[in-house]
Amino acid sequence: MAKPGYGKRSAPDQQERTPRDFALLPTRERYVAGFIDHLPEGAAMSVKELAKQLPLYGQQAISTSLTSLSVAGHLRRVRCPLGMGDETRWIFRTFWSRTARDNEWWNAYLATEQAALATAPMAKTPALDTAPPPRPPAEEAPPPPAPETPLAEAPCPEQAPEPTAVPHQRTPAGSPFDEAAPHAPDTQTARPHTSPAGPSPAYLALARLGRDDHRLILSADDCTTLEPQAAQWLDRGVDTDHLTHALTAGLPAQVDNPRAFLHHRLTHKIPPRLTTDHAQPPAPTRRILMECTDCGRPGPPEALPDGLCHPCRTTHTADPENTPHPADIADIRAHMSNLRSLLKPV
């Protein structure tokens, strides 16, 4: 299987496999095409991997055969981005079609793949194409029954009236903590009350200024007074680190009135308000790039007809009439063999 890339992807709407497939191709290309057509999905399609599996031809012959198959309309190589941000990586795929296709069909098919890639959500893990399916929610189990609370013994007539019971603090009769039970409500009411929301980020940023620099020590009243101004900074898109740096940068040797000094900086150094369009950068567009089957140069599908760039296509189609005939090649080999026989010492 293709780990680094060039995995096989079968194109849709292909004809049924018949013994006459690839009959119009030369012998070598027909042999390579038949082997590729029987490979499973995701199989390695690089030149080195194919040369290892095909003992009759070397890497140069396999590369030439793949170029011929691309020109014949059976093969296209593309690269696709996967991931987002700094984790983006490129994966390579080889689209294969048993049925020969023209350039218009391949351009339309790759445009469909491009649209599907653009609408798909960004993957955070570059090593995976799809996320695992969500697990079905577990059935909610009925809540367990509440434990039975033991009944306390009735008080004696000479005892004082029983105080109000404290929730979750009742103890069985005869416990050594019975005498401390009436004082439990006083202990709870004596605890200070704290706000569930807590101080705001602007208040905390002002309170930490004195810890970062002793010249900006503020009291609780000073932080409360300056909190609305600091909150305006945070509402304009800056974080607490930016606010702290803006208030502590370039301090004089001595600050006599930290509250007035910070009030001046919060008023005159407030950052501009950014619109929503500029607050978040636009999502990067992911685009499929086709690769030249011969040299690997990337480009849009429209710029690579027959899966070849302009220099490789010019080289592939240059001087077709000067291509030697197989019979001429056989005559040349016989002539060279005769010359070698004559040059051998007697």
JOBELKA-V113139 format. One record per residue. N is the residue number from 1. PHI is phi in radians with two decimals (999 if undefined). D_CENTER is the distance of its C-alpha to the mean C-alpha in Angstrom with 2 decimals. Layout:
n=[N	N]
phi=[PHI	PHI]
d_center=[D_CENTER	D_CENTER]
This chain:
n=[1	2	3	4	5	6	7	8	9	10	11	12	13	14	15	16	17	18	19	20	21	22	23	24	25	26	27	28	29	30	31	32	33	34	35	36	37	38	39	40	41	42	43	44	45	46	47	48	49	50	51	52	53	54	55	56	57	58	59	60	61	62	63	64	65	66	67	68	69	70	71	72	73	74	75	76	77	78	79	80	81	82	83	84	85	86	87	88	89	90	91	92	93	94	95	96	97	98	99	100	101	102	103	104	105	106	107	108	109	110	111	112	113	114	115	116	117	118	119	120	121	122	123	124	125	126	127	128	129	130	131	132	133	134	135	136	137	138	139	140	141	142	143	144	145	146	147	148	149	150	151	152	153	154	155	156	157	158	159	160	161	162	163	164	165	166	167	168	169	170	171	172	173	174	175	176	177	178	179	180	181	182	183	184	185	186	187	188	189	190	191	192	193	194	195	196	197	198	199	200	201	202	203	204	205	206	207	208	209	210	211	212	213	214	215	216	217	218	219	220	221	222	223	224	225	226	227	228	229	230	231	232	233	234	235	236	237	238	239	240	241	242	243	244	245	246	247	248	249	250	251	252	253	254	255	256	257	258	259	260	261	262	263	264	265	266	267	268	269	270	271	272	273	274	275	276	277	278	279	280	281	282	283	284	285	286	287	288	289	290	291	292	293	294	295	296	297	298	299	300	301	302	303	304	305	306	307	308	309	310	311	312	313	314	315	316	317	318	319	320	321	322	323	324	325	326	327	328	329	330	331	332	333	334	335	336	337	338	339	340	341	342	343	344	345	346]
phi=[999	-1.49	-1.43	-1.34	2.75	1.03	-1.29	-1.32	-2.28	-1.37	-1.34	-1.40	1.00	-1.65	-1.33	-1.16	-1.26	-2.31	-1.15	-1.60	-1.13	1.07	-1.23	-1.48	-1.52	-1.10	-1.09	-1.16	-1.14	-1.16	-1.18	-1.20	-1.14	-1.11	-1.21	-1.15	-1.12	-1.63	-1.28	-1.33	-1.13	1.45	-1.22	-1.16	-2.19	-1.30	-1.12	-1.15	-1.18	-1.19	-1.16	-1.21	-1.55	-1.97	-1.28	-1.34	-2.32	-1.62	-1.16	-1.15	-1.19	-1.14	-1.10	-1.14	-1.16	-1.13	-1.12	-1.15	-1.17	-1.17	-1.16	-1.30	1.66	-1.74	-2.51	-2.55	-1.93	-2.36	-2.21	-2.22	-1.37	-2.39	1.83	-2.72	1.14	-1.28	-1.63	-1.23	-2.40	-1.80	-1.99	-2.02	-2.38	-2.07	-1.50	-2.15	-2.34	-1.13	-1.50	-1.16	-2.10	-1.55	-1.15	-1.12	-1.15	-1.14	-1.13	-1.18	-1.18	-1.20	-1.14	-1.13	-1.09	-1.12	-1.13	-1.15	-1.23	-1.23	-1.48	-1.27	-1.17	-1.15	-1.53	-1.42	-1.79	-1.19	-1.44	-2.15	-1.49	-2.29	-1.51	-1.16	-1.14	-1.16	-1.31	-1.17	-1.16	-1.29	-1.21	-1.28	-1.46	-1.13	-1.12	-1.17	-1.17	-1.23	-1.17	-1.28	-1.57	-1.14	-1.39	-1.45	-1.24	-1.22	-1.24	-1.28	-1.14	-1.41	-1.36	-1.23	-1.03	-1.19	-1.26	-1.15	-1.24	-1.60	-1.07	1.11	-2.25	-1.36	-2.11	-1.10	-1.13	1.52	-1.27	-1.17	-1.69	-1.13	-1.25	-1.50	-1.08	-1.10	-1.56	-1.13	-1.10	-1.16	-1.18	-1.24	-1.27	-1.44	-1.24	-1.24	-1.62	-2.01	-1.26	-1.14	-1.28	1.42	-1.20	-1.35	-1.06	-1.16	-1.14	-1.14	-1.12	-1.21	-1.19	-1.43	-1.09	-1.17	-1.31	-1.31	-2.55	-1.18	-1.34	-2.08	-1.29	-2.06	-1.49	-1.13	-1.17	-1.12	-1.14	-1.16	-1.21	-1.52	-1.07	-1.08	-1.18	-1.16	-1.14	-1.13	-1.09	-1.17	-1.20	-1.60	1.75	-1.57	-1.74	-1.19	-1.15	-1.13	-1.10	-1.12	-1.14	-1.18	-1.49	-1.84	-1.32	1.13	-1.28	-1.22	-1.12	-2.53	-2.04	-1.32	-2.22	-1.06	-1.15	-1.20	-1.14	-1.23	-1.08	-1.17	-1.23	-1.12	-1.43	-1.69	-1.98	-1.14	-1.27	-1.23	-1.51	-1.67	-1.35	-1.18	-1.16	-1.64	-1.22	-2.06	-1.16	-1.13	-1.17	-1.15	-1.45	-1.74	-2.29	-1.47	-1.99	-1.46	-1.89	-1.14	-1.13	-1.52	-1.87	1.46	-1.26	-1.43	3.11	-1.17	-1.02	-1.20	-1.53	-2.19	-1.15	1.07	1.25	-2.21	-1.32	-1.12	-1.09	-1.21	-1.20	-1.14	-1.19	-1.24	-1.82	-1.37	0.86	-1.19	-1.33	-1.49	-1.22	-1.21	-1.34	-0.97	-1.18	-1.14	-1.11	-1.15	-1.16	-1.15	-1.11	-1.15	-1.14	-1.17	-1.17	-1.17	-1.14	-1.15	-1.16	-1.27	-1.46	-1.24	-1.21	-1.38]
d_center=[22.44	20.18	17.92	17.18	17.24	19.89	19.75	22.27	21.52	24.74	25.57	27.14	30.85	32.34	35.99	37.33	37.78	41.39	43.47	43.81	40.15	39.75	43.55	43.66	41.58	43.25	43.71	40.92	38.31	39.56	39.18	35.59	34.61	36.18	34.28	30.86	31.73	32.28	29.04	26.64	23.21	20.64	23.57	23.54	24.91	25.24	28.79	29.26	28.27	30.47	33.32	33.26	33.74	36.33	39.29	41.37	39.27	37.57	34.36	36.12	37.56	34.26	32.61	35.54	35.39	31.72	32.68	35.59	33.53	31.14	34.25	35.66	32.67	31.26	28.16	25.24	22.44	19.20	15.94	12.65	9.49	6.25	2.78	4.37	7.54	9.00	6.33	6.50	8.85	11.36	12.60	16.24	18.15	21.87	23.16	26.64	29.44	32.81	34.32	34.62	32.91	33.73	31.55	31.57	30.25	27.37	26.48	26.56	24.49	21.72	21.89	21.32	18.22	17.05	17.84	16.00	12.78	13.39	14.12	11.31	8.83	5.35	3.32	2.47	4.60	5.34	8.74	8.75	9.22	10.26	10.48	14.01	16.65	17.78	20.93	24.12	25.70	28.58	32.04	33.48	36.43	39.59	40.26	42.75	46.29	47.38	49.68	53.32	54.67	58.01	60.86	62.55	66.30	68.51	69.74	73.34	75.72	76.41	72.73	71.27	69.19	65.73	62.98	59.87	57.53	54.20	51.24	49.83	52.59	55.57	57.28	59.90	63.53	65.23	62.09	62.90	60.31	62.33	64.02	60.74	59.31	61.14	59.58	55.94	55.65	56.88	54.19	51.40	52.78	53.10	49.34	47.89	45.68	42.12	39.97	37.00	34.83	35.73	35.94	33.59	31.09	33.50	36.38	34.62	33.66	37.34	38.61	36.62	38.11	41.30	39.56	37.79	41.02	44.48	45.60	43.42	44.59	44.68	46.46	45.14	47.04	45.60	42.00	42.87	44.47	41.64	38.85	38.89	38.54	35.62	33.93	34.23	32.16	29.34	29.61	29.01	25.48	26.30	25.59	28.29	27.72	28.39	31.40	32.79	32.52	34.24	37.05	37.71	37.42	40.82	43.03	46.77	48.81	50.04	48.93	51.94	50.34	46.62	46.45	47.93	45.91	42.55	43.78	44.47	41.05	39.22	41.34	41.33	37.88	35.80	32.71	32.50	30.84	27.66	26.99	24.01	22.90	22.70	21.43	17.77	16.49	15.75	12.34	11.86	13.21	11.70	14.74	16.09	18.48	21.39	22.80	26.51	27.60	30.19	28.77	24.98	25.01	22.13	23.05	23.01	24.64	27.73	28.43	28.45	31.17	31.83	28.53	30.33	30.30	33.63	35.03	34.26	35.61	38.72	39.26	38.81	41.29	43.77	47.39	47.15	50.95	51.15	49.24	51.81	52.96	52.57	56.38	56.66	54.19	56.38	59.50	57.99	57.06	60.60	62.15	60.16	61.12	64.76	64.60	63.25	66.08	68.65	67.31	67.65	70.70	73.59]
